[in-house]
Amino acid sequence: DVKVTQSSRYLVKRTGEKVFLECVQDMDHENMFWYRQDPGLGLRLIYFSYDVKMKEKGDIPEGYSVSREKKERFSLILESASTNQTSMYLCASMGRGGSREAFFGQGTRLTVV
Amino acid sequence: DQQVKQNSPSLSVQEGRISILNCDYTNSMFDYFLWYKKYPAEGPTFLISISSIKDKNEDGRFTVFLNKSAKHLSLHIVPSQPGDSAVYFCAARATNFGNEKLTFGTGTRLTIIP
């Protein structure tokens, strides 16, 4: 059974803290993605990576950075958390090419206070 | 600039009837389209997909139609069941020099009325 695992279901952090969200996949997928979901705005792409050490900005990268040191792990970093980064964060992975779908983790509900 | 749009935030359908969810896109470079279903506090799960070279794909109760000239796709669910109540997202894939980017719409909340 394929799996994308996010390190936490719920997180509460203080404004200004550095926050790490971890995602691990066991499908040997090349592509990995970080999205945030907010009411009325759908899933917005923050960053994605198509290979180890490669990263591309998505539609809303400001205030975030990412790291992909190993193929199976893709980390999202909030350098200095702010209240407007309170959201549901979703990680996904996808194989390259063909009729391949993306698989999602269970999501991390982050609250910044 | 929203490249994938779902203009109906919500839809209510009687159990047993057909549910039709719509999605429009602007980028003609999208080569693959997918539909996902999401329950609260869970990650989205894949439902069905279609390549840009096809106009229809069917899987059980779910059928996706693609109209490339109109840049429009739709998901048909028939017959609708109470367990279909969820938020549905359409997504589109674009490939650029080996990068594969997946862009999602804003979602449509489907409620099936028993």
Chai-1 contact restraints between the chains, C-beta under 6 A:
chainA,res_idxA,chainB,res_idxB,connection_type,confidence,min_distance_angstrom,max_distance_angstrom,comment,restraint_id
A,N31,B,E100,contact,1.0,0.0,6.0,A-B,restraint_1
A,G42,B,F104,contact,1.0,0.0,6.0,A-B,restraint_2
A,G42,B,G105,contact,1.0,0.0,6.0,A-B,restraint_3
A,G42,B,T106,contact,1.0,0.0,6.0,A-B,restraint_4
A,G42,B,G107,contact,1.0,0.0,6.0,A-B,restraint_5
A,L43,B,F104,contact,1.0,0.0,6.0,A-B,restraint_6
A,Y50,B,N99,contact,1.0,0.0,6.0,A-B,restraint_7
A,E56,B,N99,contact,1.0,0.0,6.0,A-B,restraint_8
A,L90,B,G43,contact,1.0,0.0,6.0,A-B,restraint_9
A,E101,B,L34,contact,1.0,0.0,6.0,A-B,restraint_10
A,E101,B,F46,contact,1.0,0.0,6.0,A-B,restraint_11
A,A102,B,L102,contact,1.0,0.0,6.0,A-B,restraint_12
A,F104,B,G43,contact,1.0,0.0,6.0,A-B,restraint_13
A,F104,B,P44,contact,1.0,0.0,6.0,A-B,restraint_14
A,G105,B,G43,contact,1.0,0.0,6.0,A-B,restraint_15
A,Q106,B,G43,contact,1.0,0.0,6.0,A-B,restraint_16
A,G107,B,G43,contact,1.0,0.0,6.0,A-B,restraint_17
